[in-house]
């Protein structure tokens, strides 16, 4: 696990006979702000840039979570074919 340049993303990793699925909630992030990389050693990295705040448009009354930035590196415990990988938002 790695926590650099942002909040650590909590994940759920699922495995079936033909697929490995990684689910990671990233509140306040748009798809174009997410970067996903997979190394040959099986390290999956999820990161996302912080979105702009309300820019003084709103007075925040309760703030229990932040909208990015996020970063997480996971050592996958199984072989993964990165050329067949898909990402969805």
C-alpha positions in Angstrom: 0.0 0.0 0.0 1.2 3.5 -0.8 -0.1 6.8 0.2 1.7 9.6 -1.6 0.2 12.6 -3.3 -3.3 12.1 -1.9 -5.8 10.2 0.1 -5.4 6.4 0.1 -8.2 4.9 -2.0 -10.1 2.0 -0.3 -10.5 -1.0 -2.7 -12.3 -4.2 -3.1 -10.6 -6.8 -5.3 -12.7 -9.7 -6.8 -11.5 -12.7 -8.7 -13.4 -15.1 -10.9 -12.2 -17.8 -13.3 -11.6 -15.3 -16.1 -11.5 -11.8 -14.5 -10.0 -9.7 -11.8 -12.0 -6.7 -10.8 -10.8 -3.8 -8.7 -13.4 -1.4 -7.3 -12.3 1.9 -5.8 -14.6 4.8 -4.8 -13.2 8.3 -5.6 -15.8 10.9 -4.6 -15.7 14.2 -6.5 -13.5 12.9 -9.3 -14.3 12.9 -13.0 -13.1 10.1 -15.4 -10.6 12.3 -17.1 -8.8 13.0 -13.8 -8.2 9.3 -13.1 -4.9 7.5 -14.0 -4.5 3.7 -13.9 -1.2 1.9 -14.4 -0.2 -1.7 -14.2 3.5 -2.7 -14.1 5.0 -5.9 -15.4 5.6 -6.9 -11.7 1.8 -6.8 -11.1 1.6 -3.5 -9.2 -1.7 -1.7 -10.0 -1.6 2.1 -9.3 -4.8 4.2 -9.1 -4.4 8.0 -8.8 -6.6 11.0 -9.4 -5.9 14.7 -9.4 -7.9 16.9 -7.0 -10.8 18.8 -8.5 -11.3 22.5 -8.0 -13.1 23.4 -4.8 -16.2 25.5 -4.7 -14.0 28.6 -5.2 -15.8 30.6 -2.5 -19.2 30.0 -4.1 -20.5 28.1 -1.0 -20.0 28.2 2.7 -19.1 24.7 3.8 -21.0 23.8 7.0 -19.9 20.2 7.4 -16.9 18.6 5.7 -16.5 14.9 6.4 -14.7 13.9 3.2 -12.4 15.5 0.6 -12.7 15.3 -3.2 -9.3 13.9 -4.2 -6.4 13.8 -4.7 -6.2 10.0 -4.5 -3.4 7.5 -4.8 -3.1 3.8 -4.2 -0.7 1.1 -5.3 -1.7 -2.5 -4.9 0.5 -5.6 -5.4 -1.9 -7.9 -7.3 -1.6 -11.5 -6.1 -2.3 -13.0 -9.5 -1.1 -12.7 -13.1 -2.9 -10.1 -15.1 -2.9 -9.5 -18.9 -2.7 -5.7 -19.0 -3.5 -5.7 -22.8 -7.0 -7.0 -22.0 -7.6 -4.6 -19.2 -10.7 -2.4 -19.2 -11.6 0.6 -17.0 -15.1 1.9 -16.3 -16.4 4.8 -14.3 
